[in-house]
Amino acid sequence: MFGLSAEHLLVLLVAALFIIGPERLPGALTTVRKAVVKGKNALGAMQQQITDEVGPEFEQLRKPLRELNQLRGMDPRAALTRFVLDPAPAPVVPAVPRAPKVSGVDMEAT
């Protein structure tokens, strides 16, 4: 949760207990929880509205953005290896079965 470990959360809870006081701490935690839930719901509604308005174009935009995000994490050597030295494999084309070759000998003429 927020990149915090259990120890960090425990220290924050103890600090809040001393700062806010034991009487008001449950009410403060409830208020924080409600704010987090409202924010999460608002973000979900916003994402749904964007998806509804933009439609399929949004999905087409996500793929290049995902690839750009992967490139950000690469160092120059990895990018060079990926795009220059390891080209994409050629697409596999299924083999079409061919009829056997018939020699030029006419069996009925002999």
LUMFITOR-862006 format. One record per residue (C-alpha): residue number from 1; residue in one letter; x, y, z negated. Coordinates in pm, 1 decimal. Layout:
N
ATOM   pos   code         px         py         pz
ATOM   NUM      A          X          Y          Z
...
//
This chain:
110
ATOM   pos   code         px         py         pz
ATOM     1      M        0.0        0.0        0.0
ATOM     2      F      164.1      325.0      117.8
ATOM     3      G      498.6      142.9      119.7
ATOM     4      L      510.1      132.0     -260.5
ATOM     5      S      607.9     -174.9     -456.8
ATOM     6      A      423.2     -298.6     -763.9
ATOM     7      E      688.3     -144.6     -991.1
ATOM     8      H      642.9      199.2     -834.0
ATOM     9      L      266.4      177.7     -872.6
ATOM    10      L      304.6       79.0    -1236.6
ATOM    11      V      535.4      375.7    -1303.6
ATOM    12      L      287.3      610.8    -1131.1
ATOM    13      L        0.2      469.3    -1335.7
ATOM    14      V      190.2      517.0    -1663.2
ATOM    15      A      288.1      871.3    -1562.1
ATOM    16      A      -75.1      947.2    -1474.3
ATOM    17      L     -182.4      808.2    -1810.3
ATOM    18      F       49.1     1053.4    -1988.5
ATOM    19      I      -31.4     1351.9    -1765.1
ATOM    20      I     -408.2     1313.4    -1727.7
ATOM    21      G     -480.3     1137.3    -2053.4
ATOM    22      P     -657.5      810.8    -2128.9
ATOM    23      E    -1003.5      971.0    -2141.3
ATOM    24      R     -996.4     1126.3    -1793.3
ATOM    25      L     -782.7      864.1    -1612.9
ATOM    26      P    -1071.8      633.0    -1507.3
ATOM    27      G    -1262.9      926.9    -1358.5
ATOM    28      A     -951.7     1049.7    -1174.0
ATOM    29      L     -885.8      702.0    -1031.5
ATOM    30      T    -1246.5      678.7     -915.3
ATOM    31      T    -1218.3     1017.4     -744.2
ATOM    32      V     -894.7      915.7     -568.9
ATOM    33      R    -1048.7      586.7     -459.2
ATOM    34      K    -1354.7      762.5     -314.5
ATOM    35      A    -1131.3     1008.4     -126.7
ATOM    36      V     -925.0      724.0       21.9
ATOM    37      V    -1238.3      536.8      132.1
ATOM    38      K    -1382.9      854.4      289.7
ATOM    39      G    -1058.1      916.5      475.9
ATOM    40      K    -1043.5      558.7      599.6
ATOM    41      N    -1404.8      574.8      720.1
ATOM    42      A    -1344.5      909.5      892.2
ATOM    43      L    -1040.8      773.5     1076.0
ATOM    44      G    -1233.6      464.7     1185.1
ATOM    45      A    -1522.0      679.6     1312.4
ATOM    46      M    -1279.1      907.5     1495.4
ATOM    47      Q    -1108.1      613.0     1663.7
ATOM    48      Q    -1444.6      467.1     1765.4
ATOM    49      Q    -1557.6      802.9     1908.2
ATOM    50      I    -1237.4      837.3     2110.9
ATOM    51      T    -1274.1      482.5     2240.4
ATOM    52      D    -1637.4      544.0     2337.4
ATOM    53      E    -1565.7      875.0     2513.4
ATOM    54      V    -1249.7      776.9     2695.6
ATOM    55      G    -1357.8      421.3     2768.3
ATOM    56      P    -1135.8      181.3     2962.6
ATOM    57      E     -884.0      454.6     3043.5
ATOM    58      F     -789.5      454.3     2675.8
ATOM    59      E     -685.8       88.9     2694.4
ATOM    60      Q     -482.5      158.7     3008.5
ATOM    61      L     -303.2      436.9     2820.1
ATOM    62      R     -226.0      221.6     2517.4
ATOM    63      K        1.3      -21.9     2704.7
ATOM    64      P      255.3      239.3     2826.6
ATOM    65      L      249.1      404.3     2485.8
ATOM    66      R      322.5       70.2     2321.3
ATOM    67      E      616.1       16.6     2560.2
ATOM    68      L      750.1      365.7     2485.2
ATOM    69      N      725.7      292.6     2115.4
ATOM    70      Q      931.6      -23.5     2165.7
ATOM    71      L     1194.6      177.5     2353.9
ATOM    72      R     1230.8      420.9     2063.9
ATOM    73      G     1360.3      141.5     1843.5
ATOM    74      M     1623.1       29.1     2094.2
ATOM    75      D     1980.9      136.8     2095.9
ATOM    76      P     2138.2      221.4     2435.3
ATOM    77      R     2307.4     -117.6     2464.6
ATOM    78      A     1982.4     -307.3     2410.9
ATOM    79      A     1798.0      -86.3     2661.6
ATOM    80      L     2070.8     -138.6     2921.9
ATOM    81      T     2065.3     -512.7     2865.5
ATOM    82      R     1688.1     -527.8     2887.4
ATOM    83      F     1636.3     -320.5     3200.7
ATOM    84      V     1954.3     -363.9     3403.9
ATOM    85      L     2121.4     -689.7     3315.8
ATOM    86      D     1808.0     -894.5     3244.3
ATOM    87      P     1570.3     -808.8     3526.7
ATOM    88      A     1217.8     -937.0     3506.1
ATOM    89      P     1183.5    -1289.3     3642.3
ATOM    90      A     1027.1    -1325.8     3984.1
ATOM    91      P      661.3    -1421.6     3974.8
ATOM    92      V      601.3    -1791.7     4008.2
ATOM    93      V      417.3    -1878.7     4328.7
ATOM    94      P      245.7    -2217.5     4326.4
ATOM    95      A      372.9    -2452.1     4593.1
ATOM    96      V      133.2    -2537.8     4874.4
ATOM    97      P      143.5    -2905.0     4970.9
ATOM    98      R      231.1    -2954.1     5336.0
ATOM    99      A      119.1    -3226.4     5569.2
ATOM   100      P      392.1    -3476.9     5656.9
ATOM   101      K      579.8    -3406.4     5978.8
ATOM   102      V      494.2    -3632.4     6268.9
ATOM   103      S      769.2    -3721.6     6510.8
ATOM   104      G      721.5    -3661.6     6882.4
ATOM   105      V      672.6    -4035.1     6954.4
ATOM   106      D      332.0    -4132.8     7085.6
ATOM   107      M      252.3    -4475.9     6942.7
ATOM   108      E      -34.8    -4546.5     7182.7
ATOM   109      A      171.1    -4490.1     7497.0
ATOM   110      T      405.9    -4783.1     7438.4
//
